[in-house]
Amino acid sequence: MKATVFSANEWLYSDTPPIQGGDQIALATARGARCACQVLVEAQGEAELSFSLDGAIPGTPQICQLVDVMVERNTGLHGFVTKPGDDPSDYISRAAPFRVYDALKPVTNSCELKGGQAALHLLWRIPTDAEPGVYQTTLCLSAGSTAAEIPIEIQVHAARVPIQGSLKVTNWFSLENMGTRHGLELWSEAHWQMIERYARLMRDGRQNHFLLPIRLVEFEQNPDGSYCFDFSRVERLANLFFDLGFTCLEGGHVGSRLHWSAPEFVLAADRNIEATGPEGYQFLAQYLPAWRQFLVDHGWLDRCLQYVADEPTDTSAADYRVLSGIVRKFLPGIRLIDAVERPELGGAVDIWVPKNSYYEQHRDAFEAHRALGDELWFYTCCIPGGHYCNRLLDAPLLRTRYLHWGNFLYDLKGYLHWGFNHYKATQDPFEENAPAHGEGGTTNLPPGDTHIVYPGPDGPWGSVRLQAMAMGIEDYELFQQLDPAAGQAICQRCLPAFDQPNEDLQAFNQAHDDLLAAASQG
C-alpha cells in the first residue's frame, strides 16, 4: 500500500501519483475554525479501504471520499471558456480535458478502492472553547493484508473565529434542483427535508444570507384587478433558514429580462408584463406593500434586503432606475442590493455588488458611492477569467480561498455567487462542468461555475471548493481582528490584487501562520 498526504489547498487529480505526497502533515488553525488535508491511497488488487483515526483532536473529524469530476474545457482569459487558438497555460492549473477531485462523498470507516486507488478528505472543526495547544493523531489505513499509518499534527492557536461572522455571504440556490435531482416531488415533505439538508450544507460553508425568489409567492388576480398573495411557502422557508442560523433574508428580484440586450425589464412573477408599464405598476403597487407587511408581521423587516433586477446594462439602466424607484416607494426601510456595475446608477441601489475585476478597474467610482453611505460587496460568475480569483475547477485551488482575502484587502463587506446548485437541465455535474450557455447555446460557462455542491445519490455532497471558501471566510474573520495595517501587510504578501494571487503553498502557509499568531495576541 502507498499512502501519502497532501495540502487541502492544492488540487488532486485522478492521475496524481501518491508518491508526490508526504508521509506526515502539520496543520495550524484557530479555535472556531477548520483545517483539512487530503490523502491518496494506492492498494492494487484490493476492493475496499478501511480507515480510522487514533488520537484525540478537539471536535469531531469529518472524513469524506474524494470523487473526481470532469473538466472538459478551460476558462477563457476574460471569462467563459477559451476560444480556438487561445493559450490559457499561463493562468490555469491544468489543460482540459482532465478529471479533478472536487466532490466530497460522506463516508464512515471505509470506502471503495476504484482501480486500486482512493482519495480521502479529512477535516476538523475546532470548537471555539478548545484549549490552545498541539494535538496529534494518526490516520490508520488498511486494505486486505496491507496497512499504512500517517501521523497528523494540528496546532490550535488561541485566536478564535466567531460562530456568527461579520462577512455577508450569499450563494443563490435552486430549490427545484433540490427536488428533481433526487427524484422527489416538488414541495412534498421529502423535498422539504432535502431542502433542509442543502441549507445545512450552505450554513456549514459559512453562508449567512438566503435568497427567496418571488416565484415562491402564490397569487391570484381578481376580476376587479386586485391581487391576493399567499406567502405560506416563503414563511416556511424563512423559518427553516433562520432556525439554522442564517441572519438575513434576501427578497427575490422583482424584475427580469427577456434577453440580455432588452431595454426594459419584465415582471419576474409574470414575464409577459413589462415591469414599469401600467400592468406591472398595478402588480407591484399591491405586491410590494403586501410583502412588506408580511415581513413586519414576522419581525423580519430589519433582517431583509431586496433585489430589484439583476445586472442592469447600459440599455436597461434607465428602466432599472424607474423600477428601483417603484420598489423604494412601496418598500420604505429596506435596503436595495443588486449586481450593479453602472456607477452612474447612484441612488438606485444601496448595496453595490460589482464583479471583483470590475471593482478594481473602477475602484474610485465605487468608493465614491461608499463615501456617500452605500455598501460595497463583490461577486464572481462566468467572469472574470485569466489570473483573477474565482472558484473555478481549472484554476489553482488557492484562488478560491483568496476570494475572501480580497474581501479584507478592499474592505468589501460581502460576497455573492449565483451558482450553489444551478445545474443546467441536462447537465451531469460529475461529467459536465462547462455546459452550453447563452442565447442559442452560443458559448459555454467556465468549469464549475454552475455549482459548488453535487447531487449525490442519497443527498447533497459538499466540495473541496466549498471548504476552501469556508476556510477563506474564516481567514477574513481573523484579519478583521488585527490592526488594519498589520492585517494588510500579511494579506498583501499573498494577494496584492484580485488578479495577482500568490499560489505558492509555502508562501501561503507562512502568511497563514503569521495571521494566526497575530490574531492570537489580541
C-alpha positions as CSV (number, residue, x, y, z in Angstrom):
1,M,0.0,0.0,0.0
2,K,1.1,3.5,-0.8
3,A,-0.5,6.3,1.2
4,T,0.6,9.9,1.1
5,V,-0.8,13.2,2.4
6,F,-1.4,16.5,0.6
7,S,-2.3,20.0,1.5
8,A,-6.0,20.9,1.4
9,N,-5.1,24.0,-0.6
10,E,-3.9,22.1,-3.8
11,W,-5.9,20.1,-6.3
12,L,-5.6,16.4,-6.5
13,Y,-6.3,14.7,-9.9
14,S,-7.4,11.2,-10.8
15,D,-3.9,10.6,-12.2
16,T,-1.9,12.2,-9.3
17,P,0.6,9.6,-8.2
18,P,0.7,9.0,-4.4
19,I,4.4,9.3,-4.4
20,Q,4.1,13.0,-4.9
21,G,2.7,13.4,-1.4
22,G,4.3,13.4,2.0
23,D,4.3,10.8,4.8
24,Q,3.1,13.2,7.5
25,I,1.5,16.7,7.8
26,A,1.4,19.5,10.3
27,L,-1.7,21.7,10.2
28,A,-2.5,25.0,12.0
29,T,-5.8,26.7,12.7
30,A,-7.7,28.9,15.1
31,R,-10.4,28.0,17.6
32,G,-13.8,28.1,15.9
33,A,-12.2,27.4,12.5
34,R,-11.4,24.3,10.4
35,C,-8.4,22.7,9.0
36,A,-8.1,19.8,6.5
37,C,-5.7,17.6,4.5
38,Q,-6.1,15.1,1.6
39,V,-4.7,11.6,1.4
40,L,-4.1,9.5,-1.7
41,V,-4.0,5.7,-1.3
42,E,-3.0,3.0,-3.8
43,A,-3.6,-0.6,-3.0
44,Q,-3.6,-2.7,-6.1
45,G,-5.8,-5.8,-6.2
46,E,-7.9,-4.6,-3.3
47,A,-11.6,-3.5,-3.4
48,E,-12.1,-1.8,-0.1
49,L,-10.2,0.6,2.1
50,S,-10.8,0.8,5.8
51,F,-9.6,3.7,7.9
52,S,-9.7,5.1,11.5
53,L,-8.1,7.9,13.5
54,D,-6.1,7.1,16.6
55,G,-5.7,10.1,18.8
56,A,-7.7,13.0,20.3
57,I,-8.3,16.2,18.4
58,P,-10.9,18.7,19.7
59,G,-14.1,18.4,17.7
60,T,-15.5,15.5,15.6
61,P,-13.5,14.8,12.4
62,Q,-15.3,14.6,9.0
63,I,-13.9,12.1,6.6
64,C,-15.1,12.1,3.0
65,Q,-14.1,10.2,0.0
66,L,-12.9,12.5,-2.8
67,V,-14.8,11.9,-6.1
68,D,-13.3,13.1,-9.3
69,V,-15.3,15.2,-11.8
70,M,-14.7,16.0,-15.5
71,V,-13.3,19.3,-16.6
72,E,-13.9,19.3,-20.4
73,R,-13.0,23.0,-21.2
74,N,-10.7,25.6,-19.8
75,T,-11.7,29.1,-18.7
76,G,-11.0,32.0,-21.1
77,L,-8.7,34.9,-20.4
78,H,-11.5,37.3,-19.6
79,G,-14.2,34.7,-18.7
80,F,-16.5,31.9,-20.0
81,V,-14.3,29.4,-21.9
82,T,-11.3,29.5,-24.3
83,K,-11.8,30.1,-28.0
84,P,-9.9,28.3,-30.8
85,G,-6.3,29.5,-30.8
86,D,-6.3,30.7,-27.2
87,D,-3.4,29.6,-24.9
88,P,-4.6,29.5,-21.3
89,S,-1.4,27.8,-20.0
90,D,-0.2,30.9,-18.2
91,Y,-3.2,31.1,-15.7
92,I,-4.8,27.6,-15.4
93,S,-3.8,24.7,-13.2
94,R,-4.1,22.2,-15.9
95,A,-5.1,21.9,-19.6
96,A,-8.5,20.4,-20.3
97,P,-9.8,17.7,-20.5
98,F,-8.9,16.2,-17.1
99,R,-10.5,14.9,-14.0
100,V,-10.1,16.6,-10.7
101,Y,-11.1,15.5,-7.2
102,D,-13.7,18.1,-6.0
103,A,-16.9,16.3,-4.8
104,L,-16.9,15.1,-1.2
105,K,-18.8,11.9,-0.6
106,P,-19.6,11.3,3.1
107,V,-18.2,8.0,4.4
108,T,-17.8,6.5,7.9
109,N,-14.9,4.0,8.3
110,S,-14.4,2.5,4.8
111,C,-14.7,3.3,1.1
112,E,-14.4,1.7,-2.3
113,L,-11.0,1.3,-4.0
114,K,-11.6,2.2,-7.6
115,G,-9.0,0.6,-9.7
116,G,-6.9,0.0,-6.6
117,Q,-7.0,3.8,-5.7
118,A,-8.9,6.1,-3.4
119,A,-8.6,9.6,-2.1
120,L,-9.8,10.9,1.2
121,H,-10.5,14.4,2.6
122,L,-10.0,14.8,6.3
123,L,-11.4,17.9,8.1
124,W,-11.5,19.0,11.7
125,R,-13.8,21.8,13.0
126,I,-12.2,23.1,16.2
127,P,-14.6,24.1,18.9
128,T,-14.4,27.8,20.0
129,D,-13.7,26.7,23.6
130,A,-10.9,24.3,22.7
131,E,-7.7,24.6,24.7
132,P,-4.8,26.1,22.6
133,G,-2.0,23.6,22.0
134,V,-0.6,21.0,19.7
135,Y,-2.6,17.9,19.2
136,Q,-1.6,14.7,17.4
137,T,-3.5,11.9,15.7
138,T,-2.7,9.1,13.3
139,L,-4.7,8.0,10.2
140,C,-4.7,4.2,10.2
141,L,-5.4,2.6,6.8
142,S,-5.9,-1.0,5.8
143,A,-6.8,-2.9,2.7
144,G,-6.7,-6.6,2.6
145,S,-3.4,-7.7,4.2
146,T,-1.7,-4.3,3.7
147,A,-1.7,-1.3,6.1
148,A,-0.3,2.2,6.5
149,E,-0.2,5.0,9.0
150,I,0.1,8.7,8.5
151,P,0.9,11.0,11.5
152,I,-1.1,14.3,11.6
153,E,-0.3,17.2,13.9
154,I,-2.7,20.1,14.5
155,Q,-1.6,23.3,16.3
156,V,-4.7,25.0,17.7
157,H,-3.9,28.7,18.2
158,A,-5.5,30.9,20.8
159,A,-7.2,33.0,18.1
160,R,-10.9,32.5,17.9
161,V,-13.3,32.7,14.9
162,P,-16.8,33.7,15.9
163,I,-19.7,31.3,15.1
164,Q,-21.6,34.2,13.5
165,G,-19.0,36.1,11.5
166,S,-19.2,39.6,10.0
167,L,-18.7,38.8,6.3
168,K,-22.0,38.6,4.4
169,V,-22.1,35.6,2.1
170,T,-24.9,34.5,-0.3
171,N,-24.9,31.7,-2.8
172,W,-28.1,31.6,-4.9
173,F,-29.6,28.2,-5.0
174,S,-32.2,26.2,-7.0
175,L,-34.9,24.8,-4.8
176,E,-36.2,22.9,-7.8
177,N,-32.9,21.1,-8.3
178,M,-33.0,20.1,-4.6
179,G,-36.1,18.0,-5.5
180,T,-35.7,16.9,-9.1
181,R,-32.1,15.8,-8.8
182,H,-33.1,13.4,-6.1
183,G,-36.3,12.1,-7.7
184,L,-38.6,13.9,-5.3
185,E,-42.0,15.5,-5.9
186,L,-41.6,19.2,-5.6
187,W,-42.9,20.6,-2.2
188,S,-43.5,17.2,-0.8
189,E,-42.4,16.6,2.7
190,A,-39.4,14.6,1.3
191,H,-38.5,17.7,-0.7
192,W,-38.7,19.9,2.3
193,Q,-36.4,17.5,4.2
194,M,-33.9,17.7,1.3
195,I,-34.0,21.5,1.3
196,E,-33.0,21.4,4.9
197,R,-30.1,19.2,4.1
198,Y,-28.9,21.6,1.5
199,A,-29.4,24.6,3.8
200,R,-27.3,22.9,6.5
201,L,-24.6,22.4,3.9
202,M,-24.8,26.1,3.0
203,R,-24.5,27.1,6.6
204,D,-21.6,24.7,7.1
205,G,-19.9,26.7,4.4
206,R,-20.5,29.9,6.5
207,Q,-23.2,31.2,4.2
208,N,-25.5,33.5,6.2
209,H,-27.8,35.2,3.7
210,F,-30.5,33.3,1.7
211,L,-32.4,34.5,-1.4
212,L,-36.1,33.6,-1.8
213,P,-37.3,34.1,-5.4
214,I,-40.6,35.9,-6.0
215,R,-42.0,32.9,-7.8
216,L,-42.4,31.2,-4.4
217,V,-45.3,33.6,-3.7
218,E,-48.6,32.3,-5.0
219,F,-51.1,34.9,-6.2
220,E,-54.4,35.3,-8.0
221,Q,-55.9,38.3,-9.7
222,N,-59.5,39.1,-9.0
223,P,-61.9,40.4,-11.7
224,D,-61.5,44.0,-10.4
225,G,-57.7,43.9,-10.9
226,S,-56.8,43.4,-7.3
227,Y,-54.4,40.6,-6.2
228,C,-54.4,38.1,-3.4
229,F,-51.0,36.8,-2.2
230,D,-50.1,33.7,-0.3
231,F,-46.7,33.8,1.4
232,S,-47.0,30.5,3.2
233,R,-44.2,28.7,1.3
234,V,-41.9,31.7,1.9
235,E,-42.8,31.7,5.6
236,R,-41.8,28.1,6.0
237,L,-38.6,28.5,4.1
238,A,-37.6,31.6,6.0
239,N,-38.3,29.9,9.3
240,L,-36.2,27.0,8.3
241,F,-33.2,29.1,7.3
242,F,-33.4,31.4,10.3
243,D,-33.6,28.4,12.6
244,L,-30.4,27.1,11.1
245,G,-28.5,30.3,11.9
246,F,-28.9,32.3,8.8
247,T,-29.1,36.0,9.6
248,C,-30.6,37.8,6.5
249,L,-33.4,37.1,4.1
250,E,-33.0,38.5,0.5
251,G,-36.2,39.3,-1.3
252,G,-36.1,37.9,-4.8
253,H,-35.7,40.1,-7.9
254,V,-39.0,41.8,-8.9
255,G,-37.7,42.4,-12.5
256,S,-36.3,40.0,-15.1
257,R,-35.2,40.4,-18.7
258,L,-36.4,38.6,-21.8
259,H,-32.9,38.7,-23.3
260,W,-29.5,40.4,-22.4
261,S,-29.9,43.5,-24.5
262,A,-33.6,44.1,-23.7
263,P,-34.1,47.8,-22.8
264,E,-37.0,47.1,-20.4
265,F,-37.5,44.6,-17.6
266,V,-40.5,42.4,-17.3
267,L,-42.0,41.1,-14.0
268,A,-40.2,38.2,-12.5
269,A,-43.6,37.0,-11.4
270,D,-45.1,37.2,-14.9
271,R,-42.7,37.6,-17.8
272,N,-45.5,38.7,-20.2
273,I,-45.9,42.0,-18.3
274,E,-43.5,45.0,-18.6
275,A,-42.4,45.7,-15.1
276,T,-42.5,49.5,-15.3
277,G,-45.6,49.6,-17.5
278,P,-49.2,50.2,-16.3
279,E,-49.9,46.5,-15.6
280,G,-46.5,46.0,-14.0
281,Y,-47.1,49.0,-11.7
282,Q,-50.5,47.7,-10.8
283,F,-49.0,44.4,-9.7
284,L,-46.0,45.9,-7.8
285,A,-48.2,48.6,-6.1
286,Q,-50.1,45.7,-4.5
287,Y,-47.3,43.0,-4.1
288,L,-44.7,45.2,-2.5
289,P,-46.9,46.5,0.3
290,A,-48.1,43.0,0.9
291,W,-44.5,41.7,1.0
292,R,-43.5,44.5,3.4
293,Q,-46.5,43.8,5.7
294,F,-45.6,40.1,5.7
295,L,-42.1,41.0,6.9
296,V,-43.4,43.4,9.6
297,D,-45.8,40.7,10.9
298,H,-43.0,38.2,11.3
299,G,-40.5,40.7,12.7
300,W,-38.2,40.3,9.7
301,L,-38.2,43.8,8.3
302,D,-34.7,44.6,9.7
303,R,-33.4,41.2,8.6
304,C,-34.3,41.7,4.9
305,L,-32.5,43.1,1.8
306,Q,-34.3,43.4,-1.5
307,Y,-33.2,42.8,-5.1
308,V,-34.6,44.8,-7.9
309,A,-33.3,43.3,-11.2
310,D,-30.0,41.5,-11.9
311,E,-27.1,43.1,-13.8
312,P,-28.7,46.2,-15.5
313,T,-26.9,47.0,-18.7
314,D,-26.4,50.3,-20.5
315,T,-29.5,49.7,-22.5
316,S,-31.6,48.9,-19.5
317,A,-30.1,51.3,-17.0
318,A,-32.9,53.9,-17.4
319,D,-35.6,51.3,-16.9
320,Y,-33.7,50.0,-13.9
321,R,-33.8,53.4,-12.2
322,V,-37.5,53.7,-12.7
323,L,-38.1,50.1,-11.4
324,S,-35.9,50.9,-8.4
325,G,-37.9,54.0,-7.7
326,I,-41.1,51.9,-7.6
327,V,-39.6,49.4,-5.2
328,R,-38.3,52.2,-2.9
329,K,-41.8,53.8,-2.9
330,F,-43.5,50.7,-1.6
331,L,-40.7,49.2,0.5
332,P,-39.5,52.0,2.7
333,G,-36.9,51.0,5.2
334,I,-35.5,48.1,3.2
335,R,-32.1,48.4,1.6
336,L,-31.8,47.5,-2.1
337,I,-29.0,45.2,-3.3
338,D,-28.0,44.2,-6.8
339,A,-25.2,43.1,-9.1
340,V,-24.8,46.6,-10.5
341,E,-21.7,47.7,-12.5
342,R,-23.0,51.1,-13.7
343,P,-21.7,53.6,-11.2
344,E,-24.0,56.2,-12.8
345,L,-26.9,54.5,-11.1
346,G,-26.2,56.2,-7.8
347,G,-29.3,56.4,-5.7
348,A,-31.0,53.4,-7.3
349,V,-29.2,50.9,-5.1
350,D,-27.8,50.8,-1.6
351,I,-25.5,47.8,-1.7
352,W,-23.4,47.6,-4.8
353,V,-22.2,44.2,-5.9
354,P,-19.8,44.5,-8.9
355,K,-17.5,41.7,-10.1
356,N,-14.1,41.8,-8.4
357,S,-12.4,42.6,-11.7
358,Y,-14.8,45.5,-12.4
359,Y,-14.5,46.9,-8.9
360,E,-10.7,47.1,-9.3
361,Q,-11.0,48.7,-12.7
362,H,-13.5,51.3,-11.5
363,R,-12.5,51.5,-7.9
364,D,-12.7,55.2,-7.5
365,A,-16.2,55.4,-8.8
366,F,-17.5,52.7,-6.4
367,E,-15.6,54.1,-3.5
368,A,-17.3,57.5,-4.1
369,H,-20.6,55.8,-3.5
370,R,-19.3,54.2,-0.3
371,A,-18.2,57.7,0.8
372,L,-21.8,58.7,0.5
373,G,-23.1,55.9,2.7
374,D,-23.5,53.0,0.4
375,E,-22.1,49.5,1.0
376,L,-19.8,47.5,-1.3
377,W,-19.7,43.8,-1.9
378,F,-18.3,41.8,-4.9
379,Y,-19.3,38.8,-6.9
380,T,-17.8,36.3,-9.4
381,C,-19.5,34.2,-12.0
382,C,-18.6,33.2,-15.6
383,I,-16.4,36.3,-15.4
384,P,-13.6,37.0,-14.5
385,G,-11.2,34.5,-16.0
386,G,-7.4,34.7,-16.5
387,H,-5.4,35.2,-13.4
388,Y,-8.4,36.6,-11.4
389,C,-9.6,35.0,-8.2
390,N,-12.7,32.9,-8.9
391,R,-13.8,29.5,-7.7
392,L,-13.4,27.5,-10.9
393,L,-12.3,23.9,-11.4
394,D,-9.3,24.7,-13.7
395,A,-7.8,27.5,-11.6
396,P,-5.3,26.9,-8.7
397,L,-7.4,26.0,-5.6
398,L,-5.9,28.8,-3.5
399,R,-7.7,31.3,-5.6
400,T,-11.0,30.1,-4.1
401,R,-9.7,30.7,-0.6
402,Y,-8.2,34.0,-1.6
403,L,-11.6,35.4,-2.7
404,H,-12.2,36.3,0.9
405,W,-8.7,37.7,1.5
406,G,-9.9,40.1,-1.2
407,N,-12.9,41.0,0.9
408,F,-10.4,42.1,3.6
409,L,-8.0,43.7,1.1
410,Y,-10.6,46.2,-0.1
411,D,-13.0,46.2,2.9
412,L,-15.8,44.7,0.7
413,K,-18.5,43.6,3.2
414,G,-20.0,40.7,1.3
415,Y,-19.7,38.1,-1.5
416,L,-22.3,36.8,-3.9
417,H,-22.3,33.9,-6.4
418,W,-25.2,32.8,-8.5
419,G,-24.4,29.1,-8.6
420,F,-24.8,26.9,-5.4
421,N,-26.6,24.1,-7.3
422,H,-27.8,25.7,-10.5
423,Y,-27.0,22.7,-12.8
424,K,-28.5,23.0,-16.3
425,A,-31.4,20.8,-17.1
426,T,-29.4,18.1,-18.9
427,Q,-26.1,18.7,-17.1
428,D,-24.5,15.9,-15.1
429,P,-22.1,17.8,-12.8
430,F,-19.9,14.8,-12.3
431,E,-19.3,14.6,-16.1
432,E,-20.0,18.0,-17.5
433,N,-18.9,21.2,-15.8
434,A,-18.7,23.7,-18.7
435,P,-22.2,23.4,-20.1
436,A,-23.6,25.4,-23.1
437,H,-24.9,28.8,-22.1
438,G,-26.3,32.0,-23.7
439,E,-29.0,32.6,-26.2
440,G,-28.9,29.6,-28.5
441,G,-26.1,28.0,-26.6
442,T,-23.6,30.4,-28.2
443,T,-20.9,29.8,-25.6
444,N,-20.1,27.7,-22.5
445,L,-19.9,28.5,-18.8
446,P,-16.4,28.1,-17.3
447,P,-15.9,24.8,-15.4
448,G,-17.7,24.7,-12.1
449,D,-19.5,28.0,-12.4
450,T,-22.9,26.4,-12.1
451,H,-22.4,24.8,-8.7
452,I,-20.2,24.3,-5.7
453,V,-22.1,21.2,-4.4
454,Y,-23.0,18.0,-6.0
455,P,-26.3,15.9,-6.1
456,G,-25.2,12.7,-4.5
457,P,-27.5,9.6,-4.9
458,D,-28.7,10.0,-1.3
459,G,-28.4,13.8,-0.8
460,P,-26.2,16.7,-1.3
461,W,-22.4,16.4,-1.3
462,G,-20.1,19.2,-0.5
463,S,-16.9,20.0,-2.4
464,V,-13.3,20.9,-1.9
465,R,-14.1,24.3,-3.3
466,L,-16.9,24.9,-0.7
467,Q,-14.4,24.0,2.1
468,A,-11.8,26.3,0.6
469,M,-14.3,29.1,0.6
470,A,-15.2,28.4,4.2
471,M,-11.6,28.5,5.3
472,G,-11.1,31.8,3.4
473,I,-14.1,33.3,5.2
474,E,-12.6,32.1,8.5
475,D,-9.3,33.8,7.4
476,Y,-11.3,37.0,6.8
477,E,-12.7,36.9,10.3
478,L,-9.2,36.6,11.7
479,F,-7.9,39.5,9.6
480,Q,-10.8,41.6,11.0
481,Q,-9.3,41.2,14.4
482,L,-6.0,42.7,13.6
483,D,-4.7,46.2,13.4
484,P,-5.6,47.2,9.8
485,A,-2.0,48.0,8.8
486,A,-0.8,44.7,10.2
487,G,-3.6,42.8,8.5
488,Q,-2.9,44.5,5.2
489,A,0.8,43.7,5.5
490,I,0.1,40.0,5.8
491,C,-2.7,39.9,3.2
492,Q,-0.8,41.7,0.5
493,R,2.1,39.2,0.7
494,C,-0.3,36.7,-0.9
495,L,-2.9,38.9,-2.5
496,P,-1.9,42.4,-3.5
497,A,-4.8,42.5,-6.1
498,F,-7.5,40.1,-7.2
499,D,-5.5,39.2,-10.3
500,Q,-2.2,38.7,-8.5
501,P,-2.7,35.8,-6.2
502,N,0.5,34.1,-4.8
503,E,-0.2,30.4,-5.5
504,D,3.0,29.1,-3.8
505,L,1.9,26.8,-1.0
506,Q,4.9,27.6,1.2
507,A,4.3,31.4,0.9
508,F,0.6,30.9,1.8
509,N,1.4,28.7,4.8
510,Q,3.8,31.2,6.1
511,A,1.3,34.1,5.7
512,H,-1.4,32.0,7.3
513,D,0.8,31.1,10.3
514,D,1.6,34.8,10.8
515,L,-2.1,35.6,10.6
516,L,-2.9,33.0,13.3
517,A,0.0,34.3,15.5
518,A,-1.1,37.9,15.1
519,A,-4.7,37.1,15.9
520,S,-3.7,35.2,18.9
521,Q,-2.1,38.2,20.5
522,G,-5.3,40.2,20.8
